[in-house]
């Protein structure tokens, strides 16, 4: 049983910003933008909440496994999903 299985689900909010197209920020649901570290808040200026969800280890996500997202949030307080590299797969 992994740590995430033992811990269970994680409530998160997902944000985007016009400054960085196709970049999404996953944060714990109770962490509001005015509580983000200054460098993260600057990078995600004028954040727009895209959705709120409950992540579980089994949940499929489009770009990354939910386990990776949950582990990153638990380790550093957030997970940033970057756009795909256009050169990969050429």
Residue frames as a rotation matrix with the C-alpha (Angstrom) as fourth column:
UNK 1
0.585 0.811 0.000 0.00
0.811 -0.585 0.000 0.00
0.000 0.000 -1.000 0.00
UNK 2
-0.300 -0.705 0.642 1.49
0.661 -0.639 -0.393 3.38
0.688 0.307 0.658 -0.99
UNK 3
-0.852 -0.069 -0.518 1.51
0.448 -0.606 -0.657 6.50
-0.269 -0.793 0.547 1.22
UNK 4
-0.809 0.578 -0.108 -1.19
-0.563 -0.707 0.429 8.04
0.172 0.407 0.897 -0.95
UNK 5
-0.227 0.739 -0.634 -3.43
0.071 0.662 0.746 5.01
0.971 0.124 -0.202 -0.59
UNK 6
-0.395 0.004 -0.919 -2.97
0.879 0.293 -0.377 5.25
0.268 -0.956 -0.119 3.17
UNK 7
-0.922 -0.010 -0.387 -3.63
0.160 -0.921 -0.356 9.00
-0.353 -0.390 0.850 3.27
UNK 8
-0.029 0.970 0.241 -6.64
0.760 0.178 -0.626 8.92
-0.650 0.165 -0.742 0.97
UNK 9
0.371 0.343 0.863 -8.12
0.889 -0.400 -0.224 11.65
0.269 0.850 -0.453 -1.16
UNK 10
-0.592 -0.551 -0.588 -6.87
0.636 -0.768 0.080 15.22
-0.496 -0.326 0.805 -1.52
UNK 11
0.586 0.810 0.029 -9.20
0.715 -0.500 -0.489 18.16
-0.382 0.307 -0.872 -2.17
UNK 12
-0.541 -0.836 -0.092 -7.62
0.637 -0.479 0.604 20.55
-0.549 0.268 0.792 -4.70
UNK 13
0.675 0.563 -0.476 -8.34
0.050 -0.679 -0.733 23.65
-0.736 0.471 -0.487 -6.74
UNK 14
-0.120 -0.666 0.736 -6.91
0.914 0.215 0.343 24.04
-0.387 0.714 0.583 -10.23
UNK 15
0.492 0.193 -0.849 -5.99
0.039 -0.979 -0.200 27.48
-0.870 0.066 -0.489 -11.59
UNK 16
0.162 -0.482 0.861 -4.85
0.987 0.072 -0.145 28.87
0.008 0.873 0.487 -14.93
UNK 17
0.146 -0.137 -0.980 -3.48
0.205 -0.965 0.166 32.25
-0.968 -0.225 -0.113 -15.97
UNK 18
0.966 0.245 0.082 -3.52
0.144 -0.247 -0.958 34.12
-0.214 0.937 -0.274 -19.26
UNK 19
0.493 -0.851 -0.180 0.20
-0.819 -0.524 0.236 34.84
-0.295 0.031 -0.955 -18.77
UNK 20
-0.674 -0.722 0.157 1.07
-0.647 0.680 0.345 31.16
-0.355 0.131 -0.926 -19.27
UNK 21
0.239 0.831 -0.503 -1.27
-0.962 0.272 -0.008 29.39
0.130 0.485 0.865 -21.70
UNK 22
0.528 0.143 -0.837 -1.78
-0.265 0.964 -0.003 25.65
0.807 0.224 0.547 -21.12
UNK 23
-0.690 -0.701 -0.182 -0.18
0.025 0.227 -0.973 25.86
0.724 -0.676 -0.139 -17.66
UNK 24
0.450 0.892 0.038 -2.24
-0.142 0.029 0.989 24.74
0.882 -0.450 0.140 -14.69
UNK 25
-0.659 -0.620 0.425 -1.58
-0.474 -0.096 -0.875 25.03
0.584 -0.778 -0.230 -10.99
UNK 26
0.297 0.679 -0.672 -2.96
0.242 0.627 0.740 22.46
0.924 -0.382 0.022 -8.54
UNK 27
-0.687 -0.467 0.557 -3.11
-0.398 -0.399 -0.826 23.61
0.608 -0.789 0.088 -4.91
UNK 28
-0.782 0.453 -0.428 -4.83
0.624 0.570 -0.535 22.35
0.002 -0.685 -0.728 -1.76
UNK 29
-0.016 0.902 0.432 -8.43
0.770 -0.264 0.581 23.56
0.638 0.342 -0.690 -1.71
UNK 30
0.713 0.352 -0.606 -7.93
0.690 -0.502 0.521 25.68
-0.120 -0.790 -0.601 1.42
UNK 31
-0.293 -0.882 -0.370 -4.93
0.656 -0.467 0.593 27.58
-0.695 -0.069 0.716 -0.03
UNK 32
0.766 0.642 -0.029 -6.19
0.471 -0.591 -0.655 30.84
-0.438 0.488 -0.755 -1.54
UNK 33
0.488 -0.591 0.642 -4.15
0.676 -0.209 -0.706 32.85
0.552 0.779 0.298 -4.11
UNK 34
0.582 -0.281 0.763 -3.38
-0.421 -0.907 -0.012 35.57
0.696 -0.314 -0.646 -1.55
UNK 35
0.759 -0.322 0.566 -1.67
-0.457 0.357 0.815 32.86
-0.464 -0.877 0.124 0.56
UNK 36
0.875 -0.456 0.166 0.61
0.454 0.647 -0.613 31.58
0.172 0.612 0.772 -2.22
UNK 37
0.064 -0.929 -0.365 4.38
0.709 -0.215 0.672 32.20
-0.702 -0.302 0.645 -2.02
UNK 38
0.295 0.100 -0.950 5.25
-0.234 -0.957 -0.173 35.51
-0.926 0.273 -0.259 -3.71
UNK 39
-0.698 -0.613 -0.369 7.16
-0.502 0.053 0.863 33.93
-0.510 0.788 -0.345 -6.64
UNK 40
-0.756 0.506 0.415 4.27
0.612 0.770 0.177 31.58
-0.230 0.388 -0.893 -7.39
UNK 41
0.239 0.868 -0.436 1.72
0.593 -0.486 -0.642 34.40
-0.769 -0.105 -0.630 -7.09
UNK 42
-0.062 -0.347 -0.936 3.80
-0.495 -0.803 0.331 36.52
-0.867 0.484 -0.122 -9.49
UNK 43
-0.942 -0.329 0.057 4.06
-0.145 0.556 0.819 33.68
-0.301 0.763 -0.572 -12.02
UNK 44
-0.548 0.824 0.143 0.30
0.815 0.487 0.315 33.08
0.190 0.289 -0.938 -11.80
UNK 45
-0.909 0.204 -0.363 -0.79
-0.064 -0.930 -0.361 36.72
-0.411 -0.305 0.859 -11.74
UNK 46
-0.299 0.910 -0.286 -4.56
-0.943 -0.328 -0.057 37.14
-0.146 0.253 0.957 -12.12
UNK 47
-0.987 -0.110 0.117 -5.26
-0.100 0.991 0.090 33.44
-0.126 0.077 -0.989 -11.50
UNK 48
-0.146 0.963 -0.227 -8.53
-0.948 -0.070 0.311 32.00
0.284 0.261 0.923 -12.75
UNK 49
-0.481 0.046 0.875 -9.96
-0.476 0.825 -0.304 28.99
-0.736 -0.563 -0.375 -10.95
UNK 50
-0.643 0.184 -0.743 -10.73
-0.663 0.351 0.661 26.29
0.382 0.918 -0.104 -13.50
UNK 51
0.334 0.767 -0.547 -12.18
-0.253 0.633 0.732 23.64
0.908 -0.106 0.406 -11.21
UNK 52
-0.191 -0.299 0.935 -12.20
-0.977 0.150 -0.152 22.00
-0.094 -0.942 -0.321 -7.81
UNK 53
0.431 0.340 -0.836 -11.85
-0.481 0.870 0.106 18.25
0.764 0.356 0.538 -7.47
UNK 54
0.595 -0.233 0.770 -11.01
-0.646 0.431 0.630 15.42
-0.479 -0.872 0.106 -5.15
UNK 55
0.095 -0.656 -0.749 -7.86
-0.833 0.360 -0.420 13.62
0.545 0.664 -0.512 -6.26
UNK 56
0.707 -0.009 0.707 -7.40
-0.426 0.792 0.437 9.94
-0.564 -0.610 0.557 -5.51
UNK 57
-0.319 -0.931 0.176 -4.52
-0.437 0.309 0.844 7.68
-0.841 0.192 -0.506 -6.53
UNK 58
-0.358 0.239 0.903 -6.78
0.604 0.796 0.029 5.84
-0.712 0.556 -0.429 -8.98
UNK 59
0.551 0.720 -0.422 -8.15
0.188 -0.600 -0.778 8.94
-0.813 0.350 -0.466 -10.68
UNK 60
0.011 -0.536 0.844 -7.15
0.989 0.128 0.068 9.41
-0.145 0.834 0.532 -14.31
UNK 61
0.380 0.014 -0.925 -5.84
0.011 -1.000 -0.010 12.84
-0.925 -0.006 -0.380 -15.31
UNK 62
0.991 0.131 -0.006 -5.07
0.001 -0.051 -0.999 13.99
-0.131 0.990 -0.051 -18.83
UNK 63
0.628 -0.778 -0.004 -1.39
-0.438 -0.349 -0.829 14.94
0.643 0.522 -0.560 -18.52
UNK 64
-0.517 -0.813 0.269 -0.02
-0.634 0.152 -0.758 13.36
0.575 -0.562 -0.594 -15.34
UNK 65
-0.263 0.435 -0.861 -0.86
0.501 0.824 0.264 10.59
0.825 -0.362 -0.434 -12.93
UNK 66
0.641 0.591 0.490 -2.88
-0.145 -0.534 0.833 11.67
0.754 -0.605 -0.256 -9.91
UNK 67
0.745 -0.432 -0.509 -0.26
0.667 0.466 0.581 10.02
-0.014 -0.772 0.635 -7.68
UNK 68
-0.313 -0.898 0.309 2.47
0.896 -0.387 -0.219 12.35
0.317 0.208 0.925 -9.01
UNK 69
-0.102 0.373 0.922 0.22
0.035 -0.925 0.378 15.39
0.994 0.071 0.082 -8.50
UNK 70
0.874 0.483 -0.041 -0.72
0.028 0.034 0.999 14.39
0.484 -0.875 0.016 -4.94
UNK 71
0.439 -0.787 -0.434 2.89
0.897 0.358 0.258 13.63
-0.048 -0.502 0.863 -3.99
UNK 72
-0.442 -0.607 0.660 4.06
0.659 -0.719 -0.219 17.01
0.608 0.338 0.718 -5.35
UNK 73
0.254 0.617 0.745 1.35
-0.165 -0.731 0.662 18.90
0.953 -0.291 -0.084 -3.46
UNK 74
0.943 0.094 -0.319 2.21
0.271 0.340 0.901 17.08
0.193 -0.936 0.295 -0.23
UNK 75
0.189 -0.969 -0.158 5.96
0.982 0.181 0.062 17.73
-0.032 -0.167 0.986 -0.71
UNK 76
-0.780 -0.617 0.099 6.01
0.624 -0.778 0.070 21.36
0.034 0.116 0.993 -1.88
UNK 77
-0.503 0.651 -0.569 2.45
0.205 -0.550 -0.810 22.62
-0.840 -0.524 0.143 -1.50
UNK 78
0.371 0.627 -0.686 1.51
-0.614 -0.389 -0.687 22.74
-0.697 0.676 0.241 -5.19
UNK 79
-0.193 -0.408 0.892 1.87
0.581 0.685 0.439 21.01
-0.790 0.603 0.105 -8.57
UNK 80
0.050 0.156 -0.986 2.39
-0.596 -0.788 -0.155 22.95
-0.801 0.596 0.054 -11.80
UNK 81
0.242 0.122 0.962 1.31
0.609 0.753 -0.249 21.24
-0.756 0.646 0.108 -15.02
UNK 82
-0.358 -0.493 -0.793 3.31
-0.337 -0.724 0.602 22.71
-0.871 0.483 0.093 -17.89
UNK 83
0.623 0.570 -0.536 2.28
-0.691 0.080 -0.718 22.60
-0.366 0.818 0.444 -21.55
UNK 84
0.725 -0.361 0.587 3.60
0.431 0.902 0.023 19.68
-0.538 0.237 0.809 -23.59
UNK 85
-0.186 -0.876 -0.445 6.98
-0.193 -0.411 0.891 20.18
-0.964 0.251 -0.092 -25.24
UNK 86
0.699 0.539 -0.470 6.33
-0.528 -0.053 -0.847 20.68
-0.481 0.841 0.248 -28.98
UNK 87
-0.003 -0.795 -0.606 9.68
-0.973 0.142 -0.182 19.02
0.231 0.589 -0.774 -29.83
UNK 88
-0.574 -0.162 0.802 8.93
-0.500 0.846 -0.187 15.76
-0.649 -0.508 -0.567 -28.02
UNK 89
0.182 0.661 0.728 7.77
0.192 0.702 -0.685 13.03
-0.964 0.265 0.001 -30.37
UNK 90
0.638 0.000 -0.770 9.31
-0.679 -0.471 -0.563 14.51
-0.363 0.882 -0.301 -33.50
